[in-house]
Amino acid sequence: MSTTEIQYRHVRRDLIQDGQLVKANNGGVTFAISADKRWYDLPADHELQVGVAVCSDADNFCYERGRAIATGRLKQNRCVTVSVQALREMAVNGCTDSSLAHLRAALSV
């Protein structure tokens, strides 16, 4: 990847269902990341400006809608600063209530 392009990362909430960890069909977050190399190849402490779409817990998660909202915010410079490490942790651990609250608060500023 040699030119800047938009990359996406979708993160869903984790649920315990019948004693098993599963991904929720509702809620979640979509990140639109503008970078000239793969974001996960960057150093952990590198900070990225990302467009974010937070799906309501009452709505079904939709990749297409999340990408459209997150991309629009990125292009309008309505960004949130997120470290590569935080993105990695959310990708592995899913969205927690505290990470969602933090993102919602950052978006309302």
PEPEPE-V762344 format. One record per helix or strand. SS is the DSSP state (H for helix, E for strand). FROM is the first residue (numbers start at 1). TO is the last residue. If there is no record, write none. Layout:
ss=SS from=FROM to=TO
ss=SS from=FROM to=TO
//
This chain:
ss=E from=5 to=11
ss=E from=13 to=17
ss=E from=20 to=23
ss=E from=26 to=35
ss=H from=39 to=41
ss=E from=47 to=60
ss=H from=63 to=75
ss=E from=80 to=83
ss=H from=84 to=93
ss=E from=95 to=95
ss=H from=97 to=107
//
